Amino acid sequence: MNLTEYNQFTEELRLKLAGDDRVLALIAVGSMAQQDYQPDEWSDHDFFVITIHGVQEDMRRDLSWLPRPDALVFSFRETEHGLKALYAGGHLLEFAIFNKDELQMARINRYRVLLDKAEITPRLAELALTTEDFAAQAKTDPQRRFAEFLMNLFVGVGRYARGERLSGHQFIKTHALTHLLRLLAEFHTSEAQHLLDNLDPFRRFERVFPVLGAEVNRILALSPLLAAEGLLVLAVQELRPFLTPFPAAAVTEVQRMIAKAKEEEG
């Protein structure tokens, strides 16, 4: 979808729900919120629907309330409250349906209120603050996070070397990388820092830190052992000035593990 088509679909959704007596509010989230950035041709529609009590499950099971329901080719229940729905032509919806009491279970950062029949908006502001607190609490101290990064590399390299290739990939290129991205974002600044997602460190990292993002992507294109080596080099280079004391002995052991695995692989 281009932006005009995207906005047209958003308005169709808003109008349908405005006329539905079961619905109290429609909240756009993610790129659909159009806060710090506009949707592009790859953007999904992400939203929350808030309902009166007792109807939310019916709306999760029967999606005829969506715009153009005859064009849906696939849908599935992703979580207790959340669903994904795919249209012919390749447009995806990701949405969750809550009643007013269930809304407190949601996590929200960027959002835009498109419909509010029941003064839901003040609760959303409170929910966004709660989400910020949740994200802040999820932060460990930098020393511990760097330790997690090192040990994920160590475990991943060992598993890859013994033949557990899938698990090795996961530990090196997902678990270890998650900690590294959070640390890089914490200790580096950018004029586009506000674009980072406090719930997902992978989102828009390259836009905020283009040089670092390009280097991380270059490393991820390598084989797992070379990727582990590259991520460790990058981490030491970028983070050593900020970590006191720096765990040099632990870094050396991880380097030795990588070298041993590379030698055995030939």
Summary of the structure (lengths in Angstrom):
residues: 266
radius of gyration: 22.2
end to end distance: 47.9
largest distance: 67.1
contacts: 783
relative contact order: 0.10
helix: 56%
strand: 15%
